Amino acid sequence: MNDLCNGIIALPGGFGTLEELFEILTWGQLGLHQKPVGLLNIDGFYDHLIALLDHMTAEGLLKKENRDMLLVSDTVTGLLAKMDAYTPPTTGKWITKEEV
């Protein structure tokens, strides 16, 4: 499916949705694709997940550039606009001691 799409959008879902979402984000982090990845946060469904990702970033476990790879909106129109304007990060995939 990755070869056939121009971007990825995750809707509210369970373990399978999260597994696929984080796999495609990891692929982007590793430079295997440069496509936008979006999270449609309908009725705040993903608020706690977004807070977790922000916490991981604050703790130095996730680079801000990689956190910013996940585009979030509560509307389809807003998410598509963010995806259309997306520029993939150019940062390396590893966190160094100096960055923590």
ZATI-271453 format. One record per atom (N, C-alpha, C, CB): residue number from 1; residue in three letters; chain; atom name; x, y, z. Coordinates in Angstrom, 1 decimal, always signed. Atoms other than C-alpha are relative to their C-alpha. Glycine has a CB too. Layout:
BEGIN
<NUM; "ALA"; "A"; "CA"; <X; Y; Z>>
...
//
This chain:
BEGIN
<1; "MET"; "A"; "N"; <+0.8; -1.2; +0.0>>
<1; "MET"; "A"; "CA"; <+0.0; +0.0; +0.0>>
<1; "MET"; "A"; "C"; <+0.9; +1.3; +0.0>>
<1; "MET"; "A"; "CB"; <-0.9; +0.0; +1.2>>
<2; "ASN"; "A"; "N"; <-0.9; -1.2; +0.0>>
<2; "ASN"; "A"; "CA"; <+2.9; +2.4; +0.7>>
<2; "ASN"; "A"; "C"; <+0.4; +0.4; -1.4>>
<2; "ASN"; "A"; "CB"; <+1.2; -0.3; +0.9>>
<3; "ASP"; "A"; "N"; <-0.4; -0.3; +1.3>>
<3; "ASP"; "A"; "CA"; <+3.9; +2.2; -2.9>>
<3; "ASP"; "A"; "C"; <-1.1; +0.7; -0.8>>
<3; "ASP"; "A"; "CB"; <+0.5; -1.2; -0.8>>
<4; "LEU"; "A"; "N"; <+1.2; -0.5; +0.7>>
<4; "LEU"; "A"; "CA"; <+0.4; +3.1; -4.1>>
<4; "LEU"; "A"; "C"; <-0.6; +1.3; +0.5>>
<4; "LEU"; "A"; "CB"; <-1.0; -1.0; -0.1>>
<5; "CYS"; "A"; "N"; <+0.6; -1.1; -0.6>>
<5; "CYS"; "A"; "CA"; <-0.3; +6.1; -1.9>>
<5; "CYS"; "A"; "C"; <+0.9; +1.3; +0.0>>
<5; "CYS"; "A"; "CB"; <-0.4; -0.3; +1.5>>
<6; "ASN"; "A"; "N"; <-0.7; -1.3; +0.0>>
<6; "ASN"; "A"; "CA"; <+0.7; +9.8; -1.7>>
<6; "ASN"; "A"; "C"; <+0.1; +0.5; +1.5>>
<6; "ASN"; "A"; "CB"; <-0.7; +1.0; -0.8>>
<7; "GLY"; "A"; "N"; <+0.0; -0.4; -1.4>>
<7; "GLY"; "A"; "CA"; <+0.2; +10.0; +2.1>>
<7; "GLY"; "A"; "C"; <-0.9; -1.0; +0.8>>
<7; "GLY"; "A"; "CB"; <-0.5; +1.4; +0.2>>
<8; "ILE"; "A"; "N"; <+0.7; +1.0; -0.9>>
<8; "ILE"; "A"; "CA"; <-1.3; +8.1; +5.1>>
<8; "ILE"; "A"; "C"; <-0.8; +0.8; +1.0>>
<8; "ILE"; "A"; "CB"; <+1.0; -1.0; +0.7>>
<9; "ILE"; "A"; "N"; <+0.9; -0.6; -1.0>>
<9; "ILE"; "A"; "CA"; <-4.2; +9.0; +7.3>>
<9; "ILE"; "A"; "C"; <-0.5; -1.1; +0.9>>
<9; "ILE"; "A"; "CB"; <-1.2; +0.8; -0.6>>
<10; "ALA"; "A"; "N"; <+0.5; +1.0; -1.0>>
<10; "ALA"; "A"; "CA"; <-5.0; +7.1; +10.5>>
<10; "ALA"; "A"; "C"; <-1.3; +0.6; +0.6>>
<10; "ALA"; "A"; "CB"; <+1.0; -0.3; +1.1>>
<11; "LEU"; "A"; "N"; <+1.2; -0.4; -0.6>>
<11; "LEU"; "A"; "CA"; <-8.6; +7.3; +11.7>>
<11; "LEU"; "A"; "C"; <-0.1; -0.7; +1.4>>
<11; "LEU"; "A"; "CB"; <-1.2; -0.5; -0.8>>
<12; "PRO"; "A"; "N"; <+0.1; +0.7; -1.3>>
<12; "PRO"; "A"; "CA"; <-9.7; +6.3; +15.3>>
<12; "PRO"; "A"; "C"; <-0.1; -1.5; -0.2>>
<12; "PRO"; "A"; "CB"; <-1.2; +0.5; +0.7>>
<13; "GLY"; "A"; "N"; <-0.1; +1.5; +0.1>>
<13; "GLY"; "A"; "CA"; <-8.9; +2.6; +15.8>>
<13; "GLY"; "A"; "C"; <+0.7; -0.6; +1.2>>
<13; "GLY"; "A"; "CB"; <+0.7; -0.4; -1.3>>
<14; "GLY"; "A"; "N"; <-0.6; +0.8; -1.1>>
<14; "GLY"; "A"; "CA"; <-7.3; +0.0; +18.0>>
<14; "GLY"; "A"; "C"; <+1.5; -0.3; -0.3>>
<14; "GLY"; "A"; "CB"; <-0.8; -1.2; +0.2>>
<15; "PHE"; "A"; "N"; <-1.4; +0.4; +0.0>>
<15; "PHE"; "A"; "CA"; <-4.0; -1.9; +18.2>>
<15; "PHE"; "A"; "C"; <+0.5; -0.1; -1.5>>
<15; "PHE"; "A"; "CB"; <+0.1; -1.4; +0.6>>
<16; "GLY"; "A"; "N"; <-0.4; +0.1; +1.4>>
<16; "GLY"; "A"; "CA"; <-3.9; -2.6; +14.4>>
<16; "GLY"; "A"; "C"; <+0.3; +1.4; -0.6>>
<16; "GLY"; "A"; "CB"; <-1.0; -0.7; -0.8>>
<17; "THR"; "A"; "N"; <-0.2; -1.4; +0.5>>
<17; "THR"; "A"; "CA"; <-4.3; +1.1; +13.6>>
<17; "THR"; "A"; "C"; <+1.3; +0.6; +0.5>>
<17; "THR"; "A"; "CB"; <-1.2; +0.8; +0.3>>
<18; "LEU"; "A"; "N"; <-1.2; -0.6; -0.6>>
<18; "LEU"; "A"; "CA"; <-1.6; +2.1; +16.0>>
<18; "LEU"; "A"; "C"; <+1.3; -0.7; -0.5>>
<18; "LEU"; "A"; "CB"; <+0.0; -0.1; +1.6>>
<19; "GLU"; "A"; "N"; <-1.2; +0.7; +0.5>>
<19; "GLU"; "A"; "CA"; <+0.8; -0.6; +14.8>>
<19; "GLU"; "A"; "C"; <+0.3; +0.5; -1.4>>
<19; "GLU"; "A"; "CB"; <-0.3; -1.5; +0.0>>
<20; "GLU"; "A"; "N"; <-0.2; -0.5; +1.4>>
<20; "GLU"; "A"; "CA"; <+0.4; +0.5; +11.2>>
<20; "GLU"; "A"; "C"; <+0.5; +1.5; +0.0>>
<20; "GLU"; "A"; "CB"; <-1.3; -0.1; -0.9>>
<21; "LEU"; "A"; "N"; <-0.4; -1.4; -0.1>>
<21; "LEU"; "A"; "CA"; <+0.7; +4.2; +12.2>>
<21; "LEU"; "A"; "C"; <+1.4; +0.1; +0.4>>
<21; "LEU"; "A"; "CB"; <-0.9; +0.7; +1.0>>
<22; "PHE"; "A"; "N"; <-1.4; -0.2; -0.5>>
<22; "PHE"; "A"; "CA"; <+3.9; +3.8; +14.1>>
<22; "PHE"; "A"; "C"; <+1.0; -0.7; -0.9>>
<22; "PHE"; "A"; "CB"; <+0.1; -0.6; +1.4>>
<23; "GLU"; "A"; "N"; <-0.9; +0.6; +1.0>>
<23; "GLU"; "A"; "CA"; <+5.4; +1.5; +11.5>>
<23; "GLU"; "A"; "C"; <+0.3; +1.0; -1.2>>
<23; "GLU"; "A"; "CB"; <-0.6; -1.3; -0.6>>
<24; "ILE"; "A"; "N"; <-0.3; -1.0; +1.1>>
<24; "ILE"; "A"; "CA"; <+4.9; +4.1; +8.7>>
<24; "ILE"; "A"; "C"; <+0.7; +1.2; +0.5>>
<24; "ILE"; "A"; "CB"; <-1.4; +0.4; -0.6>>
<25; "LEU"; "A"; "N"; <-0.8; -1.1; -0.5>>
<25; "LEU"; "A"; "CA"; <+6.2; +6.8; +11.0>>
<25; "LEU"; "A"; "C"; <+1.5; -0.4; +0.1>>
<25; "LEU"; "A"; "CB"; <-0.6; +0.5; +1.4>>
<26; "THR"; "A"; "N"; <-1.4; +0.5; -0.1>>
<26; "THR"; "A"; "CA"; <+9.3; +4.7; +11.7>>
<26; "THR"; "A"; "C"; <+0.6; +0.0; -1.4>>
<26; "THR"; "A"; "CB"; <+0.0; -1.4; +0.6>>
<27; "TRP"; "A"; "N"; <-0.6; +0.0; +1.3>>
<27; "TRP"; "A"; "CA"; <+9.8; +4.2; +8.0>>
<27; "TRP"; "A"; "C"; <+0.4; +1.4; -0.5>>
<27; "TRP"; "A"; "CB"; <-1.1; -0.6; -1.0>>
<28; "GLY"; "A"; "N"; <-0.3; -1.4; +0.3>>
<28; "GLY"; "A"; "CA"; <+9.6; +8.0; +7.5>>
<28; "GLY"; "A"; "C"; <+1.3; +0.4; +0.8>>
<28; "GLY"; "A"; "CB"; <-1.1; +0.9; +0.3>>
<29; "GLN"; "A"; "N"; <-1.1; -0.3; -0.8>>
<29; "GLN"; "A"; "CA"; <+12.1; +8.4; +10.4>>
<29; "GLN"; "A"; "C"; <+1.3; -0.6; -0.6>>
<29; "GLN"; "A"; "CB"; <-0.2; -0.4; +1.4>>
<30; "LEU"; "A"; "N"; <-1.2; +0.7; +0.6>>
<30; "LEU"; "A"; "CA"; <+14.5; +5.9; +8.7>>
<30; "LEU"; "A"; "C"; <+0.3; +0.5; -1.4>>
<30; "LEU"; "A"; "CB"; <-0.3; -1.4; +0.1>>
<31; "GLY"; "A"; "N"; <-0.2; -0.5; +1.3>>
<31; "GLY"; "A"; "CA"; <+14.1; +7.7; +5.4>>
<31; "GLY"; "A"; "C"; <-0.5; -1.0; -1.1>>
<31; "GLY"; "A"; "CB"; <+1.5; +0.3; -0.2>>
<32; "LEU"; "A"; "N"; <+0.5; +1.0; +0.9>>
<32; "LEU"; "A"; "CA"; <+12.3; +4.8; +3.7>>
<32; "LEU"; "A"; "C"; <-1.2; +0.6; -0.9>>
<32; "LEU"; "A"; "CB"; <-0.5; -1.2; +0.6>>
<33; "HIS"; "A"; "N"; <+1.0; -0.8; +0.8>>
<33; "HIS"; "A"; "CA"; <+9.6; +7.3; +2.5>>
<33; "HIS"; "A"; "C"; <+0.0; +1.4; +0.5>>
<33; "HIS"; "A"; "CB"; <-1.4; -0.6; +0.1>>
<34; "GLN"; "A"; "N"; <+0.1; -1.4; -0.4>>
<34; "GLN"; "A"; "CA"; <+8.9; +11.0; +2.6>>
<34; "GLN"; "A"; "C"; <-1.4; +0.5; -0.1>>
<34; "GLN"; "A"; "CB"; <+1.0; +0.9; -0.9>>
<35; "LYS"; "A"; "N"; <+1.5; -0.3; +0.1>>
<35; "LYS"; "A"; "CA"; <+5.1; +11.0; +2.6>>
<35; "LYS"; "A"; "C"; <-0.5; +0.6; +1.3>>
<35; "LYS"; "A"; "CB"; <-0.7; -1.2; -0.4>>
<36; "PRO"; "A"; "N"; <+0.7; -0.5; -1.2>>
<36; "PRO"; "A"; "CA"; <+2.9; +12.9; +5.0>>
<36; "PRO"; "A"; "C"; <-0.8; -1.1; +0.7>>
<36; "PRO"; "A"; "CB"; <-0.8; +1.2; -0.3>>
<37; "VAL"; "A"; "N"; <+0.7; +1.0; -0.8>>
<37; "VAL"; "A"; "CA"; <+1.4; +10.9; +7.8>>
<37; "VAL"; "A"; "C"; <-0.9; +0.9; +0.9>>
<37; "VAL"; "A"; "CB"; <+0.9; -0.9; +0.8>>
<38; "GLY"; "A"; "N"; <+1.0; -0.8; -0.7>>
<38; "GLY"; "A"; "CA"; <-1.8; +12.3; +9.3>>
<38; "GLY"; "A"; "C"; <-0.8; -0.8; +1.0>>
<38; "GLY"; "A"; "CB"; <-0.9; +0.7; -0.9>>
<39; "LEU"; "A"; "N"; <+0.9; +0.6; -1.0>>
<39; "LEU"; "A"; "CA"; <-3.9; +11.6; +12.4>>
<39; "LEU"; "A"; "C"; <-1.2; +0.8; +0.1>>
<39; "LEU"; "A"; "CB"; <+0.8; -0.1; +1.4>>
<40; "LEU"; "A"; "N"; <+1.2; -0.7; -0.1>>
<40; "LEU"; "A"; "CA"; <-7.5; +12.5; +12.2>>
<40; "LEU"; "A"; "C"; <-0.6; -0.2; +1.4>>
<40; "LEU"; "A"; "CB"; <-1.0; -0.5; -1.1>>
<41; "ASN"; "A"; "N"; <+0.4; +0.0; -1.4>>
<41; "ASN"; "A"; "CA"; <-8.3; +13.4; +15.8>>
<41; "ASN"; "A"; "C"; <-1.4; +0.3; +0.3>>
<41; "ASN"; "A"; "CB"; <+1.0; +0.9; +0.8>>
<42; "ILE"; "A"; "N"; <+1.5; -0.2; -0.1>>
<42; "ILE"; "A"; "CA"; <-12.1; +13.1; +15.7>>
<42; "ILE"; "A"; "C"; <-0.4; +0.0; +1.4>>
<42; "ILE"; "A"; "CB"; <-0.8; -1.0; -0.8>>
<43; "ASP"; "A"; "N"; <+0.5; -0.1; -1.4>>
<43; "ASP"; "A"; "CA"; <-13.7; +14.3; +18.9>>
<43; "ASP"; "A"; "C"; <+1.0; -0.2; +1.1>>
<43; "ASP"; "A"; "CB"; <-1.2; -0.9; +0.2>>
<44; "GLY"; "A"; "N"; <-1.1; +0.1; -1.0>>
<44; "GLY"; "A"; "CA"; <-10.3; +14.3; +20.7>>
<44; "GLY"; "A"; "C"; <+0.4; -1.4; +0.2>>
<44; "GLY"; "A"; "CB"; <-0.4; +0.6; +1.3>>
<45; "PHE"; "A"; "N"; <-0.3; +1.4; -0.2>>
<45; "PHE"; "A"; "CA"; <-10.0; +10.5; +20.2>>
<45; "PHE"; "A"; "C"; <+1.5; -0.2; +0.4>>
<45; "PHE"; "A"; "CB"; <-0.4; -0.8; -1.2>>
<46; "TYR"; "A"; "N"; <-1.4; +0.3; -0.2>>
<46; "TYR"; "A"; "CA"; <-6.2; +10.7; +20.1>>
<46; "TYR"; "A"; "C"; <+0.7; +1.0; +0.9>>
<46; "TYR"; "A"; "CB"; <+0.7; +0.0; -1.4>>
<47; "ASP"; "A"; "N"; <-0.7; -1.0; -0.9>>
<47; "ASP"; "A"; "CA"; <-5.6; +13.5; +22.7>>
<47; "ASP"; "A"; "C"; <+1.0; -0.6; +0.9>>
<47; "ASP"; "A"; "CB"; <-1.1; +0.7; +0.8>>
<48; "HIS"; "A"; "N"; <-1.0; +0.6; -0.9>>
<48; "HIS"; "A"; "CA"; <-3.9; +11.2; +25.1>>
<48; "HIS"; "A"; "C"; <+1.2; -0.6; -0.7>>
<48; "HIS"; "A"; "CB"; <-0.7; -1.2; +0.8>>
<49; "LEU"; "A"; "N"; <-1.1; +0.5; +0.8>>
<49; "LEU"; "A"; "CA"; <-1.7; +9.6; +22.4>>
<49; "LEU"; "A"; "C"; <+0.9; +1.2; -0.4>>
<49; "LEU"; "A"; "CB"; <-0.5; -0.7; -1.3>>
<50; "ILE"; "A"; "N"; <-0.7; -1.2; +0.3>>
<50; "ILE"; "A"; "CA"; <-0.7; +13.1; +21.3>>
<50; "ILE"; "A"; "C"; <+0.8; +0.5; +1.2>>
<50; "ILE"; "A"; "CB"; <-0.9; +1.1; -0.6>>
<51; "ALA"; "A"; "N"; <-0.7; -0.4; -1.2>>
<51; "ALA"; "A"; "CA"; <+0.1; +14.0; +24.9>>
<51; "ALA"; "A"; "C"; <+1.2; -0.9; +0.3>>
<51; "ALA"; "A"; "CB"; <-1.0; +0.0; +1.2>>
<52; "LEU"; "A"; "N"; <-1.2; +0.9; -0.2>>
<52; "LEU"; "A"; "CA"; <+2.3; +10.9; +25.2>>
<52; "LEU"; "A"; "C"; <+1.1; +0.3; -0.9>>
<52; "LEU"; "A"; "CB"; <-0.5; -1.5; -0.2>>
<53; "LEU"; "A"; "N"; <-1.1; -0.3; +0.9>>
<53; "LEU"; "A"; "CA"; <+4.2; +11.8; +22.1>>
<53; "LEU"; "A"; "C"; <+0.7; +1.3; +0.4>>
<53; "LEU"; "A"; "CB"; <-0.5; +0.1; -1.5>>
<54; "ASP"; "A"; "N"; <-0.6; -1.2; -0.5>>
<54; "ASP"; "A"; "CA"; <+4.7; +15.3; +23.4>>
<54; "ASP"; "A"; "C"; <+0.9; -0.2; +1.3>>
<54; "ASP"; "A"; "CB"; <-1.1; +1.1; +0.3>>
<55; "HIS"; "A"; "N"; <-0.8; +0.3; -1.2>>
<55; "HIS"; "A"; "CA"; <+5.9; +13.9; +26.7>>
<55; "HIS"; "A"; "C"; <+1.3; -0.7; -0.4>>
<55; "HIS"; "A"; "CB"; <-0.8; -1.0; +1.0>>
<56; "MET"; "A"; "N"; <-1.2; +0.7; +0.5>>
<56; "MET"; "A"; "CA"; <+8.3; +11.5; +24.9>>
<56; "MET"; "A"; "C"; <+1.0; +1.1; -0.6>>
<56; "MET"; "A"; "CB"; <-0.3; -1.0; -1.1>>
<57; "THR"; "A"; "N"; <-0.9; -1.0; +0.5>>
<57; "THR"; "A"; "CA"; <+9.7; +14.6; +23.1>>
<57; "THR"; "A"; "C"; <+0.6; +0.8; +1.1>>
<57; "THR"; "A"; "CB"; <-0.8; +0.9; -1.0>>
<58; "ALA"; "A"; "N"; <-0.6; -0.8; -1.1>>
<58; "ALA"; "A"; "CA"; <+10.1; +16.6; +26.3>>
<58; "ALA"; "A"; "C"; <+1.0; -0.8; +0.8>>
<58; "ALA"; "A"; "CB"; <-1.2; +0.4; +1.0>>
<59; "GLU"; "A"; "N"; <-0.9; +0.8; -0.7>>
<59; "GLU"; "A"; "CA"; <+11.9; +13.7; +27.9>>
<59; "GLU"; "A"; "C"; <+1.3; -0.4; -0.8>>
<59; "GLU"; "A"; "CB"; <-0.6; -1.3; +0.5>>
<60; "GLY"; "A"; "N"; <-1.2; +0.2; +0.8>>
<60; "GLY"; "A"; "CA"; <+14.4; +13.5; +25.0>>
<60; "GLY"; "A"; "C"; <+0.0; -1.4; -0.7>>
<60; "GLY"; "A"; "CB"; <+1.2; +0.1; +0.8>>
<61; "LEU"; "A"; "N"; <+0.1; +1.3; +0.6>>
<61; "LEU"; "A"; "CA"; <+13.2; +10.1; +23.7>>
<61; "LEU"; "A"; "C"; <-0.4; +0.1; -1.4>>
<61; "LEU"; "A"; "CB"; <-0.9; -0.9; +0.8>>
<62; "LEU"; "A"; "N"; <+0.5; -0.2; +1.3>>
<62; "LEU"; "A"; "CA"; <+11.8; +11.5; +20.5>>
<62; "LEU"; "A"; "C"; <+0.4; +1.4; -0.5>>
<62; "LEU"; "A"; "CB"; <-1.6; -0.2; -0.1>>
<63; "LYS"; "A"; "N"; <-0.4; -1.3; +0.5>>
<63; "LYS"; "A"; "CA"; <+13.3; +14.3; +18.4>>
<63; "LYS"; "A"; "C"; <-1.2; +0.8; -0.4>>
<63; "LYS"; "A"; "CB"; <+1.0; -0.1; -1.2>>
<64; "LYS"; "A"; "N"; <+1.1; -0.9; +0.4>>
<64; "LYS"; "A"; "CA"; <+11.0; +17.3; +17.8>>
<64; "LYS"; "A"; "C"; <-0.3; -0.2; -1.5>>
<64; "LYS"; "A"; "CB"; <+0.3; +1.4; +0.4>>
<65; "GLU"; "A"; "N"; <+0.2; +0.2; +1.4>>
<65; "GLU"; "A"; "CA"; <+11.6; +16.9; +14.1>>
<65; "GLU"; "A"; "C"; <-0.8; -1.3; -0.4>>
<65; "GLU"; "A"; "CB"; <+1.3; +0.0; -0.7>>
<66; "ASN"; "A"; "N"; <+0.7; +1.3; +0.3>>
<66; "ASN"; "A"; "CA"; <+10.4; +13.3; +14.2>>
<66; "ASN"; "A"; "C"; <-1.5; +0.1; +0.6>>
<66; "ASN"; "A"; "CB"; <+0.7; -1.2; +0.7>>
<67; "ARG"; "A"; "N"; <+1.4; -0.2; -0.6>>
<67; "ARG"; "A"; "CA"; <+7.4; +14.2; +16.5>>
<67; "ARG"; "A"; "C"; <-0.8; +0.8; -1.0>>
<67; "ARG"; "A"; "CB"; <+0.1; +0.8; +1.3>>
<68; "ASP"; "A"; "N"; <+0.8; -0.9; +0.9>>
<68; "ASP"; "A"; "CA"; <+6.4; +16.9; +13.9>>
<68; "ASP"; "A"; "C"; <-0.3; -0.8; -1.3>>
<68; "ASP"; "A"; "CB"; <+0.9; +1.2; -0.3>>
<69; "MET"; "A"; "N"; <+0.4; +0.8; +1.2>>
<69; "MET"; "A"; "CA"; <+6.2; +14.2; +11.2>>
<69; "MET"; "A"; "C"; <-1.4; -0.4; +0.1>>
<69; "MET"; "A"; "CB"; <+0.9; -1.3; -0.1>>
<70; "LEU"; "A"; "N"; <+1.4; +0.4; -0.1>>
<70; "LEU"; "A"; "CA"; <+2.8; +13.2; +12.6>>
<70; "LEU"; "A"; "C"; <-0.8; +1.3; +0.0>>
<70; "LEU"; "A"; "CB"; <-0.2; -0.8; +1.3>>
<71; "LEU"; "A"; "N"; <+0.8; -1.2; +0.2>>
<71; "LEU"; "A"; "CA"; <+0.4; +15.8; +11.3>>
<71; "LEU"; "A"; "C"; <-1.4; -0.3; +0.7>>
<71; "LEU"; "A"; "CB"; <-0.2; +0.4; -1.5>>
<72; "VAL"; "A"; "N"; <+1.3; +0.2; -0.8>>
<72; "VAL"; "A"; "CA"; <-2.8; +16.2; +13.5>>
<72; "VAL"; "A"; "C"; <-1.0; +1.1; -0.3>>
<72; "VAL"; "A"; "CB"; <+0.3; -0.1; +1.5>>
<73; "SER"; "A"; "N"; <+1.1; -0.9; +0.1>>
<73; "SER"; "A"; "CA"; <-6.1; +17.8; +12.9>>
<73; "SER"; "A"; "C"; <-1.3; -0.7; +0.4>>
<73; "SER"; "A"; "CB"; <-0.1; +0.6; -1.5>>
<74; "ASP"; "A"; "N"; <+1.3; +0.6; -0.3>>
<74; "ASP"; "A"; "CA"; <-9.7; +17.3; +14.0>>
<74; "ASP"; "A"; "C"; <-1.0; +0.1; -1.1>>
<74; "ASP"; "A"; "CB"; <-0.6; +0.7; +1.3>>
<75; "THR"; "A"; "N"; <+0.8; +0.0; +1.2>>
<75; "THR"; "A"; "CA"; <-11.0; +18.0; +10.5>>
<75; "THR"; "A"; "C"; <+0.7; -0.5; -1.2>>
<75; "THR"; "A"; "CB"; <-0.5; +1.5; -0.3>>
<76; "VAL"; "A"; "N"; <-0.6; +0.6; +1.2>>
<76; "VAL"; "A"; "CA"; <-10.5; +16.3; +7.2>>
<76; "VAL"; "A"; "C"; <+0.7; +1.2; -0.8>>
<76; "VAL"; "A"; "CB"; <-1.0; -0.7; -0.9>>
<77; "THR"; "A"; "N"; <-0.5; -1.1; +0.8>>
<77; "THR"; "A"; "CA"; <-10.0; +19.7; +5.5>>
<77; "THR"; "A"; "C"; <+1.3; +0.5; +0.6>>
<77; "THR"; "A"; "CB"; <-1.0; +1.2; -0.1>>
<78; "GLY"; "A"; "N"; <-1.2; -0.5; -0.7>>
<78; "GLY"; "A"; "CA"; <-7.4; +20.9; +8.1>>
<78; "GLY"; "A"; "C"; <+1.1; -1.0; -0.2>>
<78; "GLY"; "A"; "CB"; <-0.3; +0.2; +1.4>>
<79; "LEU"; "A"; "N"; <-1.1; +1.0; +0.1>>
<79; "LEU"; "A"; "CA"; <-5.5; +17.6; +7.9>>
<79; "LEU"; "A"; "C"; <+0.5; -0.1; -1.4>>
<79; "LEU"; "A"; "CB"; <-0.5; -1.4; +0.4>>
<80; "LEU"; "A"; "N"; <-0.4; +0.0; +1.4>>
<80; "LEU"; "A"; "CA"; <-5.4; +17.6; +4.1>>
<80; "LEU"; "A"; "C"; <+0.9; +1.2; -0.3>>
<80; "LEU"; "A"; "CB"; <-1.2; -0.1; -1.0>>
<81; "ALA"; "A"; "N"; <-0.8; -1.3; +0.2>>
<81; "ALA"; "A"; "CA"; <-4.1; +21.2; +4.1>>
<81; "ALA"; "A"; "C"; <+1.4; -0.2; +0.6>>
<81; "ALA"; "A"; "CB"; <-0.7; +1.2; +0.6>>
<82; "LYS"; "A"; "N"; <-1.3; +0.2; -0.6>>
<82; "LYS"; "A"; "CA"; <-1.3; +20.2; +6.5>>
<82; "LYS"; "A"; "C"; <+0.8; -1.0; -0.8>>
<82; "LYS"; "A"; "CB"; <-0.2; -0.5; +1.5>>
<83; "MET"; "A"; "N"; <-0.6; +1.1; +0.8>>
<83; "MET"; "A"; "CA"; <-0.5; +17.1; +4.4>>
<83; "MET"; "A"; "C"; <+0.6; +0.6; -1.3>>
<83; "MET"; "A"; "CB"; <-0.9; -1.2; -0.2>>
<84; "ASP"; "A"; "N"; <-0.4; -0.6; +1.2>>
<84; "ASP"; "A"; "CA"; <-0.3; +19.2; +1.3>>
<84; "ASP"; "A"; "C"; <+1.2; +0.9; +0.2>>
<84; "ASP"; "A"; "CB"; <-1.2; +0.8; -0.6>>
<85; "ALA"; "A"; "N"; <-1.2; -0.9; -0.3>>
<85; "ALA"; "A"; "CA"; <+2.2; +21.6; +2.9>>
<85; "ALA"; "A"; "C"; <+1.1; -0.7; +0.7>>
<85; "ALA"; "A"; "CB"; <-0.5; +1.2; +0.9>>
<86; "TYR"; "A"; "N"; <-1.0; +0.7; -0.7>>
<86; "TYR"; "A"; "CA"; <+4.3; +18.9; +4.5>>
<86; "TYR"; "A"; "C"; <+1.3; +0.0; -0.7>>
<86; "TYR"; "A"; "CB"; <-0.5; -1.5; +0.2>>
<87; "THR"; "A"; "N"; <-1.4; +0.2; +0.4>>
<87; "THR"; "A"; "CA"; <+8.1; +18.9; +4.2>>
<87; "THR"; "A"; "C"; <+0.6; -1.0; +0.9>>
<87; "THR"; "A"; "CB"; <+0.7; +1.4; +0.0>>
<88; "PRO"; "A"; "N"; <-0.6; +1.0; -0.9>>
<88; "PRO"; "A"; "CA"; <+9.9; +15.8; +5.5>>
<88; "PRO"; "A"; "C"; <+1.2; +0.6; +0.7>>
<88; "PRO"; "A"; "CB"; <+0.3; -1.2; -0.8>>
<89; "PRO"; "A"; "N"; <-1.1; -0.5; -0.7>>
<89; "PRO"; "A"; "CA"; <+12.5; +16.3; +8.1>>
<89; "PRO"; "A"; "C"; <+1.3; -0.4; -0.6>>
<89; "PRO"; "A"; "CB"; <+0.0; -0.5; +1.5>>
<90; "THR"; "A"; "N"; <-1.3; +0.3; +0.5>>
<90; "THR"; "A"; "CA"; <+16.2; +16.3; +7.2>>
<90; "THR"; "A"; "C"; <+1.0; -0.5; +1.1>>
<90; "THR"; "A"; "CB"; <+0.6; +1.2; -0.8>>
<91; "THR"; "A"; "N"; <-0.9; +0.4; -1.1>>
<91; "THR"; "A"; "CA"; <+17.5; +15.3; +10.6>>
<91; "THR"; "A"; "C"; <+0.3; -1.5; +0.0>>
<91; "THR"; "A"; "CB"; <-0.7; +0.3; +1.3>>
<92; "GLY"; "A"; "N"; <-0.4; +1.4; -0.1>>
<92; "GLY"; "A"; "CA"; <+19.3; +12.1; +11.3>>
<92; "GLY"; "A"; "C"; <-0.9; -0.8; +0.9>>
<92; "GLY"; "A"; "CB"; <+1.5; -0.1; +0.5>>
<93; "LYS"; "A"; "N"; <+0.9; +0.8; -0.7>>
<93; "LYS"; "A"; "CA"; <+17.6; +9.2; +12.9>>
<93; "LYS"; "A"; "C"; <+0.4; -0.3; +1.5>>
<93; "LYS"; "A"; "CB"; <-0.2; -1.3; -0.7>>
<94; "TRP"; "A"; "N"; <-0.5; +0.4; -1.3>>
<94; "TRP"; "A"; "CA"; <+19.7; +8.9; +16.1>>
<94; "TRP"; "A"; "C"; <+0.0; +1.3; +0.9>>
<94; "TRP"; "A"; "CB"; <+1.4; -0.6; -0.1>>
<95; "ILE"; "A"; "N"; <-0.1; -1.0; -1.0>>
<95; "ILE"; "A"; "CA"; <+19.6; +11.0; +19.3>>
<95; "ILE"; "A"; "C"; <+1.4; -0.1; +0.6>>
<95; "ILE"; "A"; "CB"; <-1.1; +0.0; +1.0>>
<96; "THR"; "A"; "N"; <-1.3; +0.1; -0.6>>
<96; "THR"; "A"; "CA"; <+23.1; +11.9; +20.6>>
<96; "THR"; "A"; "C"; <-0.1; +0.5; +1.5>>
<96; "THR"; "A"; "CB"; <+1.0; +0.9; -0.8>>
<97; "LYS"; "A"; "N"; <+0.0; -0.4; -1.3>>
<97; "LYS"; "A"; "CA"; <+24.0; +12.6; +24.2>>
<97; "LYS"; "A"; "C"; <-0.1; +1.5; +0.1>>
<97; "LYS"; "A"; "CB"; <+1.3; -0.4; +0.8>>
<98; "GLU"; "A"; "N"; <+0.0; -1.5; +0.0>>
<98; "GLU"; "A"; "CA"; <+24.4; +16.3; +23.4>>
<98; "GLU"; "A"; "C"; <-1.4; +0.5; -0.2>>
<98; "GLU"; "A"; "CB"; <+0.9; +0.5; -1.1>>
<99; "GLU"; "A"; "N"; <+1.4; -0.4; +0.2>>
<99; "GLU"; "A"; "CA"; <+20.7; +16.4; +22.3>>
<99; "GLU"; "A"; "C"; <-0.9; -0.2; +1.1>>
<99; "GLU"; "A"; "CB"; <-0.5; -0.6; -1.3>>
<100; "VAL"; "A"; "N"; <+0.9; +0.3; -1.1>>
<100; "VAL"; "A"; "CA"; <+19.3; +15.1; +25.5>>
<100; "VAL"; "A"; "C"; <+0.1; +1.0; +1.1>>
<100; "VAL"; "A"; "CB"; <+0.4; -1.4; +0.6>>
//
